[in-house]
Structures are given as C-alpha cells and as structure tokens.
Amino acid sequence: MYWVIHAIITAYESYVPINPIPLWAEVKAALYFSLLFDGPIQTTMVFNKVVKPYFLRYEKVLDKHLANLPEDAKKYMQNVKDSDAVKNVMTMTKDQADKLIAEHGPEVMDKMMTIARMQADGSLEKKVKETLGGTKKE
C-alpha cells in the first residue's frame, strides 16, 4: 500500500508543473515520515479512506482505458516517432546537442519533446491555427 501512495504522489508531482499546495515539500516530507514509521497517518488508513474509494468509483473507466492501453500506446508512440521534432532530436550529433543545450539551457530538450508530443496528437497544428487565426491581415 505504501508503494501505491508513493506512486500517486510521484505521478502528481510529474503532472502538476506548478504546485498549488503551499509548503508542499514540507507536507510531503511529514507524510512520508508518518507513513514509513507508522505515525498518526498510517498507510492502511490513507489507502482505505482516500485511494481505494477513488479507484472503486472510477474502476470501470480505468479498466476500459487499461484494456485499450497497448493499442493506444503503440499508435501514440508511432506518431511521436514519426514527428519531425523527434527526428530532429534523434539525428543530432553530440556536438550539435551540446551546443544547443549550451545556448538555450537543458530545458530545450524537454521543449522539443513537448513539441513532438503536440505534433503527434494534433494539438500543435490546432495551436498554430489559433495563433495565426488571431493575427489575420485586415
């Protein structure tokens, strides 16, 4: 049960770019300390009162998505692999990548992968159309 809670916290941190919870690092440290050493917040209590009811409520939806996951993941990965942004990153030499990172910082690779994901799922084209649509010539 501890690892399920740990996985949920890790997933939360990876999907929420700016944390809306004040003092999140301190709250997380106290939570982990309590969970690991059977403090006032115990793993079984958190699992049974928070995690389990949530998963039971959405069990059918989750099962449906998990059943389609291999096919959906294969299709998504093929789209990402075929995107121009990924091809640009994958065909770079080490010197080109080092120069790009030196000029623009390490975040540039994350941005390129974000562009590749957006290109794969079609949201990049939509974003470009919205941007160009807002700047039409009069």
N, CA, C and O atoms as a GROMACS GRO file, in nm:
protein
  552
    1MET      N    1   0.081  -0.119   0.000
    1MET     CA    2   0.000   0.000   0.000
    1MET      C    3   0.086   0.126   0.000
    1MET      O    4   0.049   0.227  -0.060
    2TYR      N    5   0.200   0.120   0.068
    2TYR     CA    6   0.290   0.235   0.072
    2TYR      C    7   0.332   0.273  -0.070
    2TYR      O    8   0.335   0.391  -0.105
    3TRP      N    9   0.365   0.172  -0.150
    3TRP     CA   10   0.417   0.200  -0.285
    3TRP      C   11   0.309   0.257  -0.377
    3TRP      O   12   0.339   0.332  -0.469
    4VAL      N   13   0.185   0.221  -0.353
    4VAL     CA   14   0.075   0.279  -0.431
    4VAL      C   15   0.064   0.428  -0.398
    4VAL      O   16   0.049   0.511  -0.488
    5ILE      N   17   0.072   0.461  -0.271
    5ILE     CA   18   0.064   0.601  -0.229
    5ILE      C   19   0.185   0.678  -0.283
    5ILE      O   20   0.172   0.790  -0.331
    6HIS      N   21   0.302   0.617  -0.274
    6HIS     CA   22   0.423   0.680  -0.328
    6HIS      C   23   0.410   0.704  -0.478
    6HIS      O   24   0.448   0.811  -0.527
    7ALA      N   25   0.356   0.607  -0.552
    7ALA     CA   26   0.337   0.622  -0.697
    7ALA      C   27   0.239   0.735  -0.728
    7ALA      O   28   0.260   0.810  -0.823
    8ILE      N   29   0.134   0.748  -0.650
    8ILE     CA   30   0.035   0.855  -0.672
    8ILE      C   31   0.100   0.992  -0.647
    8ILE      O   32   0.079   1.085  -0.724
    9ILE      N   33   0.178   1.003  -0.541
    9ILE     CA   34   0.246   1.130  -0.512
    9ILE      C   35   0.346   1.163  -0.623
    9ILE      O   36   0.354   1.278  -0.666
   10THR      N   37   0.420   1.064  -0.668
   10THR     CA   38   0.517   1.085  -0.776
   10THR      C   39   0.447   1.126  -0.905
   10THR      O   40   0.493   1.216  -0.975
   11ALA      N   41   0.337   1.060  -0.938
   11ALA     CA   42   0.261   1.095  -1.058
   11ALA      C   43   0.206   1.236  -1.046
   11ALA      O   44   0.209   1.312  -1.142
   12TYR      N   45   0.156   1.272  -0.929
   12TYR     CA   46   0.104   1.407  -0.906
   12TYR      C   47   0.212   1.510  -0.933
   12TYR      O   48   0.189   1.610  -1.001
   13GLU      N   49   0.332   1.486  -0.879
   13GLU     CA   50   0.441   1.582  -0.895
   13GLU      C   51   0.487   1.593  -1.041
   13GLU      O   52   0.531   1.699  -1.085
   14SER      N   53   0.476   1.484  -1.116
   14SER     CA   54   0.523   1.489  -1.254
   14SER      C   55   0.421   1.554  -1.347
   14SER      O   56   0.459   1.604  -1.453
   15TYR      N   57   0.293   1.555  -1.311
   15TYR     CA   58   0.190   1.612  -1.397
   15TYR      C   59   0.148   1.753  -1.358
   15TYR      O   60   0.081   1.820  -1.436
   16VAL      N   61   0.186   1.798  -1.240
   16VAL     CA   62   0.149   1.933  -1.196
   16VAL      C   63   0.275   2.019  -1.199
   16VAL      O   64   0.359   2.009  -1.109
   17PRO      N   65   0.290   2.104  -1.302
   17PRO     CA   66   0.414   2.179  -1.316
   17PRO      C   67   0.439   2.280  -1.204
   17PRO      O   68   0.552   2.295  -1.158
   18ILE      N   69   0.335   2.348  -1.160
   18ILE     CA   70   0.348   2.444  -1.050
   18ILE      C   71   0.254   2.396  -0.940
   18ILE      O   72   0.133   2.392  -0.958
   19ASN      N   73   0.312   2.362  -0.828
   19ASN     CA   74   0.233   2.301  -0.722
   19ASN      C   75   0.146   2.403  -0.651
   19ASN      O   76   0.197   2.502  -0.599
   20PRO      N   77   0.014   2.380  -0.647
   20PRO     CA   78  -0.077   2.475  -0.583
   20PRO      C   79  -0.084   2.458  -0.431
   20PRO      O   80  -0.147   2.539  -0.363
   21ILE      N   81  -0.023   2.355  -0.377
   21ILE     CA   82  -0.030   2.329  -0.233
   21ILE      C   83   0.084   2.405  -0.164
   21ILE      O   84   0.201   2.380  -0.194
   22PRO      N   85   0.052   2.498  -0.072
   22PRO     CA   86   0.158   2.572  -0.004
   22PRO      C   87   0.243   2.478   0.083
   22PRO      O   88   0.190   2.385   0.144
   23LEU      N   89   0.370   2.502   0.087
   23LEU     CA   90   0.466   2.424   0.165
   23LEU      C   91   0.460   2.275   0.130
   23LEU      O   92   0.468   2.189   0.218
   24TRP      N   93   0.446   2.244   0.001
   24TRP     CA   94   0.430   2.105  -0.044
   24TRP      C   95   0.547   2.018  -0.002
   24TRP      O   96   0.526   1.904   0.040
   25ALA      N   97   0.669   2.068  -0.012
   25ALA     CA   98   0.786   1.986   0.023
   25ALA      C   99   0.780   1.945   0.170
   25ALA      O  100   0.812   1.830   0.204
   26GLU      N  101   0.741   2.036   0.257
   26GLU     CA  102   0.732   2.005   0.399
   26GLU      C  103   0.618   1.909   0.428
   26GLU      O  104   0.632   1.817   0.509
   27VAL      N  105   0.504   1.930   0.362
   27VAL     CA  106   0.388   1.841   0.380
   27VAL      C  107   0.425   1.700   0.333
   27VAL      O  108   0.394   1.602   0.400
   28LYS      N  109   0.491   1.691   0.218
   28LYS     CA  110   0.529   1.561   0.164
   28LYS      C  111   0.629   1.491   0.256
   28LYS      O  112   0.617   1.371   0.279
   29ALA      N  113   0.726   1.564   0.308
   29ALA     CA  114   0.824   1.505   0.399
   29ALA      C  115   0.756   1.450   0.525
   29ALA      O  116   0.786   1.340   0.570
   30ALA      N  117   0.665   1.530   0.582
   30ALA     CA  118   0.593   1.484   0.701
   30ALA      C  119   0.506   1.362   0.671
   30ALA      O  120   0.499   1.269   0.751
   31LEU      N  121   0.441   1.362   0.555
   31LEU     CA  122   0.357   1.249   0.515
   31LEU      C  123   0.441   1.122   0.500
   31LEU      O  124   0.405   1.017   0.552
   32TYR      N  125   0.552   1.132   0.428
   32TYR     CA  126   0.639   1.015   0.411
   32TYR      C  127   0.693   0.965   0.544
   32TYR      O  128   0.697   0.844   0.569
   33PHE      N  129   0.735   1.057   0.629
   33PHE     CA  130   0.787   1.018   0.760
   33PHE      C  131   0.681   0.943   0.840
   33PHE      O  132   0.709   0.840   0.901
   34SER      N  133   0.559   0.996   0.838
   34SER     CA  134   0.450   0.933   0.911
   34SER      C  135   0.414   0.797   0.852
   34SER      O  136   0.389   0.702   0.925
   35LEU      N  137   0.412   0.788   0.717
   35LEU     CA  138   0.378   0.661   0.653
   35LEU      C  139   0.485   0.555   0.678
   35LEU      O  140   0.453   0.439   0.702
   36LEU      N  141   0.610   0.594   0.673
   36LEU     CA  142   0.718   0.498   0.689
   36LEU      C  143   0.730   0.446   0.832
   36LEU      O  144   0.762   0.329   0.853
   37PHE      N  145   0.704   0.532   0.929
   37PHE     CA  146   0.727   0.493   1.068
   37PHE      C  147   0.599   0.480   1.149
   37PHE      O  148   0.600   0.498   1.271
   38ASP      N  149   0.488   0.448   1.082
   38ASP     CA  150   0.358   0.427   1.148
   38ASP      C  151   0.323   0.538   1.246
   38ASP      O  152   0.290   0.514   1.362
   39GLY      N  153   0.332   0.661   1.196
   39GLY     CA  154   0.294   0.776   1.277
   39GLY      C  155   0.143   0.791   1.280
   39GLY      O  156   0.071   0.694   1.258
   40PRO      N  157   0.094   0.913   1.306
   40PRO     CA  158  -0.050   0.935   1.314
   40PRO      C  159  -0.122   0.909   1.181
   40PRO      O  160  -0.240   0.874   1.179
   41ILE      N  161  -0.050   0.926   1.070
   41ILE     CA  162  -0.109   0.894   0.940
   41ILE      C  163  -0.049   0.762   0.896
   41ILE      O  164   0.071   0.754   0.867
   42GLN      N  165  -0.131   0.659   0.890
   42GLN     CA  166  -0.080   0.527   0.856
   42GLN      C  167  -0.118   0.491   0.712
   42GLN      O  168  -0.217   0.539   0.658
   43THR      N  169  -0.036   0.405   0.654
   43THR     CA  170  -0.054   0.367   0.515
   43THR      C  171  -0.191   0.306   0.489
   43THR      O  172  -0.257   0.343   0.393
   44THR      N  173  -0.234   0.215   0.574
   44THR     CA  174  -0.364   0.149   0.552
   44THR      C  175  -0.478   0.249   0.561
   44THR      O  176  -0.576   0.239   0.487
   45MET      N  177  -0.467   0.346   0.652
   45MET     CA  178  -0.572   0.446   0.667
   45MET      C  179  -0.581   0.532   0.539
   45MET      O  180  -0.691   0.553   0.487
   46VAL      N  181  -0.468   0.581   0.490
   46VAL     CA  182  -0.468   0.663   0.370
   46VAL      C  183  -0.518   0.583   0.251
   46VAL      O  184  -0.598   0.632   0.172
   47PHE      N  185  -0.472   0.459   0.238
   47PHE     CA  186  -0.514   0.375   0.126
   47PHE      C  187  -0.664   0.349   0.131
   47PHE      O  188  -0.734   0.366   0.031
   48ASN      N  189  -0.715   0.307   0.247
   48ASN     CA  190  -0.856   0.271   0.258
   48ASN      C  191  -0.952   0.390   0.252
   48ASN      O  192  -1.064   0.376   0.204
   49LYS      N  193  -0.910   0.507   0.300
   49LYS     CA  194  -1.000   0.622   0.303
   49LYS      C  195  -0.986   0.715   0.184
   49LYS      O  196  -1.079   0.790   0.153
   50VAL      N  197  -0.873   0.711   0.115
   50VAL     CA  198  -0.852   0.804   0.004
   50VAL      C  199  -0.838   0.731  -0.129
   50VAL      O  200  -0.914   0.755  -0.222
   51VAL      N  201  -0.742   0.643  -0.137
   51VAL     CA  202  -0.708   0.580  -0.265
   51VAL      C  203  -0.814   0.480  -0.309
   51VAL      O  204  -0.864   0.488  -0.422
   52LYS      N  205  -0.850   0.388  -0.223
   52LYS     CA  206  -0.943   0.281  -0.260
   52LYS      C  207  -1.080   0.333  -0.305
   52LYS      O  208  -1.129   0.290  -0.409
   53PRO      N  209  -1.144   0.426  -0.231
   53PRO     CA  210  -1.274   0.477  -0.278
   53PRO      C  211  -1.266   0.546  -0.414
   53PRO      O  212  -1.357   0.534  -0.496
   54TYR      N  213  -1.158   0.617  -0.438
   54TYR     CA  214  -1.141   0.685  -0.566
   54TYR      C  215  -1.130   0.583  -0.679
   54TYR      O  216  -1.196   0.596  -0.782
   55PHE      N  217  -1.048   0.482  -0.659
   55PHE     CA  218  -1.032   0.380  -0.762
   55PHE      C  219  -1.159   0.298  -0.782
   55PHE      O  220  -1.191   0.260  -0.895
   56LEU      N  221  -1.232   0.271  -0.676
   56LEU     CA  222  -1.357   0.196  -0.691
   56LEU      C  223  -1.461   0.276  -0.767
   56LEU      O  224  -1.538   0.221  -0.846
   57ARG      N  225  -1.463   0.407  -0.745
   57ARG     CA  226  -1.558   0.493  -0.814
   57ARG      C  227  -1.532   0.496  -0.965
   57ARG      O  228  -1.627   0.500  -1.045
   58TYR      N  229  -1.407   0.493  -1.004
   58TYR     CA  230  -1.371   0.501  -1.145
   58TYR      C  231  -1.318   0.368  -1.201
   58TYR      O  232  -1.249   0.367  -1.303
   59GLU      N  233  -1.350   0.259  -1.136
   59GLU     CA  234  -1.298   0.128  -1.174
   59GLU      C  235  -1.332   0.090  -1.318
   59GLU      O  236  -1.245   0.043  -1.392
   60LYS      N  237  -1.456   0.108  -1.359
   60LYS     CA  238  -1.497   0.070  -1.494
   60LYS      C  239  -1.427   0.154  -1.600
   60LYS      O  240  -1.384   0.102  -1.704
   61VAL      N  241  -1.415   0.283  -1.575
   61VAL     CA  242  -1.348   0.371  -1.670
   61VAL      C  243  -1.199   0.334  -1.680
   61VAL      O  244  -1.143   0.327  -1.789
   62LEU      N  245  -1.137   0.311  -1.565
   62LEU     CA  246  -0.996   0.272  -1.565
   62LEU      C  247  -0.974   0.140  -1.636
   62LEU      O  248  -0.880   0.126  -1.714
   63ASP      N  249  -1.060   0.043  -1.611
   63ASP     CA  250  -1.048  -0.086  -1.678
   63ASP      C  251  -1.061  -0.072  -1.829
   63ASP      O  252  -0.989  -0.137  -1.905
   64LYS      N  253  -1.153   0.013  -1.872
   64LYS     CA  254  -1.172   0.034  -2.016
   64LYS      C  255  -1.045   0.092  -2.079
   64LYS      O  256  -1.001   0.048  -2.185
   65HIS      N  257  -0.988   0.193  -2.013
   65HIS     CA  258  -0.867   0.255  -2.067
   65HIS      C  259  -0.748   0.160  -2.060
   65HIS      O  260  -0.666   0.157  -2.152
   66LEU      N  261  -0.738   0.083  -1.955
   66LEU     CA  262  -0.627  -0.012  -1.945
   66LEU      C  263  -0.638  -0.123  -2.049
   66LEU      O  264  -0.536  -0.173  -2.097
   67ALA      N  265  -0.761  -0.161  -2.083
   67ALA     CA  266  -0.779  -0.265  -2.185
   67ALA      C  267  -0.732  -0.216  -2.321
   67ALA      O  268  -0.680  -0.295  -2.400
   68ASN      N  269  -0.749  -0.087  -2.350
   68ASN     CA  270  -0.708  -0.030  -2.478
   68ASN      C  271  -0.565   0.023  -2.477
   68ASN      O  272  -0.516   0.070  -2.579
   69LEU      N  273  -0.499   0.017  -2.363
   69LEU     CA  274  -0.368   0.079  -2.349
   69LEU      C  275  -0.263   0.028  -2.448
   69LEU      O  276  -0.197   0.111  -2.510
   70PRO      N  277  -0.245  -0.101  -2.465
   70PRO     CA  278  -0.140  -0.144  -2.557
   70PRO      C  279  -0.160  -0.089  -2.699
   70PRO      O  280  -0.065  -0.042  -2.760
   71GLU      N  281  -0.283  -0.096  -2.750
   71GLU     CA  282  -0.310  -0.047  -2.884
   71GLU      C  283  -0.292   0.106  -2.892
   71GLU      O  284  -0.230   0.156  -2.986
   72ASP      N  285  -0.345   0.178  -2.793
   72ASP     CA  286  -0.334   0.323  -2.791
   72ASP      C  287  -0.188   0.367  -2.776
   72ASP      O  288  -0.144   0.461  -2.842
   73ALA      N  289  -0.114   0.298  -2.691
   73ALA     CA  290   0.026   0.334  -2.670
   73ALA      C  291   0.108   0.310  -2.796
   73ALA      O  292   0.194   0.390  -2.831
   74LYS      N  293   0.080   0.199  -2.863
   74LYS     CA  294   0.151   0.169  -2.988
   74LYS      C  295   0.126   0.278  -3.092
   74LYS      O  296   0.218   0.325  -3.158
   75LYS      N  297  -0.001   0.318  -3.105
   75LYS     CA  298  -0.038   0.421  -3.202
   75LYS      C  299   0.028   0.555  -3.165
   75LYS      O  300   0.081   0.624  -3.252
   76TYR      N  301   0.023   0.591  -3.037
   76TYR     CA  302   0.082   0.716  -2.992
   76TYR      C  303   0.233   0.717  -3.015
   76TYR      O  304   0.288   0.815  -3.065
   77MET      N  305   0.300   0.607  -2.979
   77MET     CA  306   0.445   0.601  -2.996
   77MET      C  307   0.483   0.608  -3.143
   77MET      O  308   0.585   0.668  -3.177
   78GLN      N  309   0.405   0.549  -3.230
   78GLN     CA  310   0.433   0.557  -3.372
   78GLN      C  311   0.421   0.701  -3.421
   78GLN      O  312   0.504   0.748  -3.498
   79ASN      N  313   0.318   0.771  -3.374
   79ASN     CA  314   0.300   0.912  -3.412
   79ASN      C  315   0.416   0.998  -3.361
   79ASN      O  316   0.466   1.084  -3.433
   80VAL      N  317   0.457   0.974  -3.237
   80VAL     CA  318   0.568   1.051  -3.180
   80VAL      C  319   0.696   1.021  -3.256
   80VAL      O  320   0.773   1.111  -3.289
   81LYS      N  321   0.718   0.893  -3.284
   81LYS     CA  322   0.840   0.853  -3.355
   81LYS      C  323   0.846   0.916  -3.494
   81LYS      O  324   0.954   0.950  -3.542
   82ASP      N  325   0.732   0.932  -3.559
   82ASP     CA  326   0.727   0.988  -3.694
   82ASP      C  327   0.730   1.141  -3.696
   82ASP      O  328   0.739   1.200  -3.804
   83SER      N  329   0.722   1.206  -3.580
   83SER     CA  330   0.715   1.352  -3.579
   83SER      C  331   0.850   1.412  -3.619
   83SER      O  332   0.956   1.356  -3.590
   84ASP      N  333   0.843   1.526  -3.684
   84ASP     CA  334   0.964   1.595  -3.730
   84ASP      C  335   1.052   1.637  -3.613
   84ASP      O  336   1.175   1.631  -3.621
   85ALA      N  337   0.990   1.681  -3.504
   85ALA     CA  338   1.068   1.727  -3.389
   85ALA      C  339   1.153   1.615  -3.331
   85ALA      O  340   1.270   1.637  -3.298
   86VAL      N  341   1.097   1.495  -3.320
   86VAL     CA  342   1.173   1.382  -3.268
   86VAL      C  343   1.284   1.344  -3.366
   86VAL      O  344   1.396   1.314  -3.325
   87LYS      N  345   1.253   1.346  -3.494
   87LYS     CA  346   1.356   1.315  -3.594
   87LYS      C  347   1.472   1.414  -3.584
   87LYS      O  348   1.588   1.375  -3.597
   88ASN      N  349   1.440   1.542  -3.562
   88ASN     CA  350   1.546   1.643  -3.547
   88ASN      C  351   1.634   1.614  -3.426
   88ASN      O  352   1.756   1.626  -3.433
   89VAL      N  353   1.571   1.576  -3.314
   89VAL     CA  354   1.648   1.547  -3.193
   89VAL      C  355   1.730   1.420  -3.213
   89VAL      O  356   1.847   1.416  -3.176
   90MET      N  357   1.670   1.319  -3.272
   90MET     CA  358   1.737   1.190  -3.286
   90MET      C  359   1.852   1.193  -3.387
   90MET      O  360   1.944   1.111  -3.377
   91THR      N  361   1.849   1.284  -3.482
   91THR     CA  362   1.955   1.289  -3.582
   91THR      C  363   2.065   1.390  -3.547
   91THR      O  364   2.159   1.407  -3.624
   92MET      N  365   2.054   1.454  -3.433
   92MET     CA  366   2.157   1.549  -3.390
   92MET      C  367   2.284   1.474  -3.350
   92MET      O  368   2.278   1.365  -3.295
   93THR      N  369   2.398   1.536  -3.380
   93THR     CA  370   2.523   1.482  -3.329
   93THR      C  371   2.538   1.528  -3.185
   93THR      O  372   2.467   1.618  -3.140
   94LYS      N  373   2.630   1.468  -3.114
   94LYS     CA  374   2.653   1.506  -2.975
   94LYS      C  375   2.697   1.652  -2.968
   94LYS      O  376   2.654   1.725  -2.879
   95ASP      N  377   2.782   1.694  -3.060
   95ASP     CA  378   2.828   1.833  -3.061
   95ASP      C  379   2.712   1.930  -3.084
   95ASP      O  380   2.704   2.035  -3.019
   96GLN      N  381   2.622   1.895  -3.176
   96GLN     CA  382   2.506   1.981  -3.202
   96GLN      C  383   2.417   1.990  -3.077
   96GLN      O  384   2.370   2.098  -3.042
   97ALA      N  385   2.395   1.876  -3.012
   97ALA     CA  386   2.312   1.875  -2.890
   97ALA      C  387   2.378   1.955  -2.779
   97ALA      O  388   2.312   2.033  -2.711
   98ASP      N  389   2.510   1.937  -2.762
   98ASP     CA  390   2.582   2.013  -2.658
   98ASP      C  391   2.575   2.163  -2.684
   98ASP      O  392   2.556   2.242  -2.592
   99LYS      N  393   2.589   2.202  -2.812
   99LYS     CA  394   2.582   2.344  -2.848
   99LYS      C  395   2.442   2.400  -2.821
   99LYS      O  396   2.426   2.510  -2.768
  100LEU      N  397   2.340   2.323  -2.859
  100LEU     CA  398   2.202   2.365  -2.836
  100LEU      C  399   2.174   2.383  -2.688
  100LEU      O  400   2.113   2.482  -2.648
  101ILE      N  401   2.219   2.288  -2.607
  101ILE     CA  402   2.198   2.296  -2.461
  101ILE      C  403   2.277   2.412  -2.403
  101ILE      O  404   2.228   2.483  -2.315
  102ALA      N  405   2.400   2.434  -2.450
  102ALA     CA  406   2.482   2.545  -2.400
  102ALA      C  407   2.418   2.679  -2.432
  102ALA      O  408   2.422   2.771  -2.350
  103GLU      N  409   2.359   2.692  -2.551
  103GLU     CA  410   2.298   2.818  -2.591
  103GLU      C  411   2.163   2.843  -2.526
  103GLU      O  412   2.131   2.957  -2.492
  104HIS      N  413   2.082   2.737  -2.508
  104HIS     CA  414   1.943   2.756  -2.465
  104HIS      C  415   1.910   2.691  -2.332
  104HIS      O  416   1.796   2.703  -2.286
  105GLY      N  417   2.004   2.623  -2.270
  105GLY     CA  418   1.979   2.558  -2.142
  105GLY      C  419   1.925   2.417  -2.160
  105GLY      O  420   1.881   2.381  -2.269
  106PRO      N  421   1.928   2.337  -2.053
  106PRO     CA  422   1.886   2.197  -2.063
  106PRO      C  423   1.736   2.180  -2.089
  106PRO      O  424   1.692   2.073  -2.131
  107GLU      N  425   1.658   2.285  -2.063
  107GLU     CA  426   1.513   2.275  -2.085
  107GLU      C  427   1.478   2.262  -2.232
  107GLU      O  428   1.366   2.223  -2.265
  108VAL      N  429   1.572   2.294  -2.320
  108VAL     CA  430   1.542   2.293  -2.463
  108VAL      C  431   1.502   2.153  -2.510
  108VAL      O  432   1.416   2.140  -2.597
  109MET      N  433   1.564   2.050  -2.455
  109MET     CA  434   1.530   1.913  -2.496
  109MET      C  435   1.387   1.879  -2.452
  109MET      O  436   1.312   1.815  -2.526
  110ASP      N  437   1.349   1.922  -2.331
  110ASP     CA  438   1.212   1.900  -2.285
  110ASP      C  439   1.112   1.972  -2.376
  110ASP      O  440   1.006   1.919  -2.408
  111LYS      N  441   1.148   2.094  -2.416
  111LYS     CA  442   1.059   2.170  -2.504
  111LYS      C  443   1.046   2.102  -2.639
  111LYS      O  444   0.937   2.100  -2.697
  112MET      N  445   1.155   2.048  -2.690
  112MET     CA  446   1.149   1.980  -2.820
  112MET      C  447   1.062   1.855  -2.811
  112MET      O  448   0.988   1.824  -2.904
  113MET      N  449   1.071   1.782  -2.699
  113MET     CA  450   0.988   1.663  -2.682
  113MET      C  451   0.841   1.702  -2.664
  113MET      O  452   0.752   1.629  -2.709
  114THR      N  453   0.815   1.814  -2.599
  114THR     CA  454   0.677   1.863  -2.585
  114THR      C  455   0.620   1.896  -2.722
  114THR      O  456   0.505   1.864  -2.752
  115ILE      N  457   0.701   1.961  -2.805
  115ILE     CA  458   0.657   1.992  -2.942
  115ILE      C  459   0.628   1.864  -3.018
  115ILE      O  460   0.530   1.856  -3.092
  116ALA      N  461   0.713   1.763  -3.000
  116ALA     CA  462   0.692   1.635  -3.068
  116ALA      C  463   0.561   1.571  -3.024
  116ALA      O  464   0.485   1.519  -3.106
  117ARG      N  465   0.534   1.574  -2.893
  117ARG     CA  466   0.408   1.517  -2.842
  117ARG      C  467   0.289   1.593  -2.898
  117ARG      O  468   0.189   1.532  -2.937
  118MET      N  469   0.299   1.726  -2.900
  118MET     CA  470   0.189   1.807  -2.952
  118MET      C  471   0.168   1.781  -3.101
  118MET      O  472   0.055   1.778  -3.149
  119GLN      N  473   0.278   1.762  -3.173
  119GLN     CA  474   0.268   1.733  -3.316
  119GLN      C  475   0.202   1.596  -3.336
  119GLN      O  476   0.122   1.578  -3.427
  120ALA      N  477   0.237   1.501  -3.250
  120ALA     CA  478   0.182   1.365  -3.263
  120ALA      C  479   0.033   1.360  -3.235
  120ALA      O  480  -0.040   1.289  -3.304
  121ASP      N  481  -0.013   1.435  -3.134
  121ASP     CA  482  -0.156   1.426  -3.102
  121ASP      C  483  -0.241   1.531  -3.173
  121ASP      O  484  -0.362   1.539  -3.150
  122GLY      N  485  -0.180   1.612  -3.259
  122GLY     CA  486  -0.255   1.708  -3.339
  122GLY      C  487  -0.278   1.842  -3.271
  122GLY      O  488  -0.334   1.933  -3.333
  123SER      N  489  -0.237   1.856  -3.147
  123SER     CA  490  -0.264   1.983  -3.077
  123SER      C  491  -0.170   2.094  -3.124
  123SER      O  492  -0.203   2.212  -3.109
  124LEU      N  493  -0.055   2.060  -3.181
  124LEU     CA  494   0.036   2.162  -3.233
  124LEU      C  495  -0.028   2.235  -3.350
  124LEU      O  496  -0.024   2.358  -3.358
  125GLU      N  497  -0.085   2.159  -3.442
  125GLU     CA  498  -0.150   2.219  -3.559
  125GLU      C  499  -0.265   2.310  -3.515
  125GLU      O  500  -0.284   2.419  -3.569
  126LYS      N  501  -0.341   2.265  -3.417
  126LYS     CA  502  -0.454   2.344  -3.366
  126LYS      C  503  -0.403   2.473  -3.303
  126LYS      O  504  -0.461   2.580  -3.325
  127LYS      N  505  -0.294   2.464  -3.226
  127LYS     CA  506  -0.236   2.582  -3.161
  127LYS      C  507  -0.186   2.682  -3.266
  127LYS      O  508  -0.204   2.802  -3.251
  128VAL      N  509  -0.122   2.630  -3.372
  128VAL     CA  510  -0.072   2.718  -3.478
  128VAL      C  511  -0.188   2.787  -3.547
  128VAL      O  512  -0.182   2.907  -3.574
  129LYS      N  513  -0.295   2.712  -3.577
  129LYS     CA  514  -0.412   2.771  -3.643
  129LYS      C  515  -0.476   2.879  -3.556
  129LYS      O  516  -0.516   2.983  -3.606
  130GLU      N  517  -0.484   2.852  -3.424
  130GLU     CA  518  -0.540   2.952  -3.332
  130GLU      C  519  -0.454   3.078  -3.331
  130GLU      O  520  -0.505   3.190  -3.333
  131THR      N  521  -0.323   3.059  -3.327
  131THR     CA  522  -0.232   3.173  -3.324
  131THR      C  523  -0.239   3.252  -3.453
  131THR      O  524  -0.246   3.375  -3.451
  132LEU      N  525  -0.236   3.182  -3.566
  132LEU     CA  526  -0.244   3.251  -3.695
  132LEU      C  527  -0.380   3.311  -3.719
  132LEU      O  528  -0.392   3.416  -3.784
  133GLY      N  529  -0.484   3.246  -3.668
  133GLY     CA  530  -0.621   3.298  -3.684
  133GLY      C  531  -0.640   3.429  -3.610
  133GLY      O  532  -0.719   3.514  -3.652
  134GLY      N  533  -0.567   3.445  -3.500
  134GLY     CA  534  -0.578   3.569  -3.420
  134GLY      C  535  -0.500   3.684  -3.480
  134GLY      O  536  -0.517   3.799  -3.438
  135THR      N  537  -0.414   3.656  -3.582
  135THR     CA  538  -0.333   3.763  -3.640
  135THR      C  539  -0.361   3.778  -3.789
  135THR      O  540  -0.269   3.801  -3.868
  136LYS      N  541  -0.486   3.766  -3.828
  136LYS     CA  542  -0.523   3.778  -3.970
  136LYS      C  543  -0.499   3.919  -4.019
  136LYS      O  544  -0.516   4.016  -3.945
  137LYS      N  545  -0.460   3.929  -4.147
  137LYS     CA  546  -0.440   4.061  -4.208
  137LYS      C  547  -0.576   4.121  -4.237
  137LYS      O  548  -0.670   4.052  -4.278
  138GLU      N  549  -0.585   4.251  -4.216
  138GLU     CA  550  -0.712   4.320  -4.240
  138GLU      C  551  -0.712   4.388  -4.374
  138GLU      O  552  -0.812   4.450  -4.411
   0.00000   0.00000   0.00000
